[in-house]
């Protein structure tokens, strides 16, 4: 059994599909039914005893300073590449922290704090079993080990979410391959591509099972509206 020592929260992106709200507010700071999305993550981490938290920021980075009022011990890492590269750049600037870390996207809503538990048996992603069709990334798992992953989805597999844990060994490998891809100018990929598609044979990944209702990813403005109707009259800029 391994134990998470720190958290890395990815919060540098533009959130283009959430316009117009993200024109002046970074997506993780958007309030959903009165609470910022990122607060559900930080509060959940704290409840699990994970207090060493790093926030990778880029777009409207100065806005995240408001979090220090509630969470004075947050650490910020600036991503200078956020406007020209995909999110591999965010993990590249935090690459020295990957070992023994839980890595999360900052624009999710956590409804069950138990899914952020620091204890894990294998490196890998929080995942939900789905027997019906999904177009999200879907993992094929045998005997607790991820055998393959499909970017085009499918059914009867484990849909991965943007919560993952990395032990020391896999964290060191991930750091190495993140550096390799980024420094070879392969910068338009997701950081998740590195372990799942670029170098899958180098990693021994499992899953952290959870239920669909434990977490919500809001991808666009219409999904935000469905969860929080108060945005119905939000000014269109």
Secondary structure by P-SEA (a helix, b strand, c coil): cccccbbbbbccccccccccccccccccccccccccaaaaaaaaaaaacccbbbbbcccccccccccccccccbbbbbccccccccaaaaaaaaccccccbbbbcccccccccccccccccccccbbbbbccccccbbbbbcccccccccccccccbbbbcccccccaaaaaaaaaaaaaaaaacccccccccccccccccccbbbbbccccccbbbbccaaaaaaacccccccccc
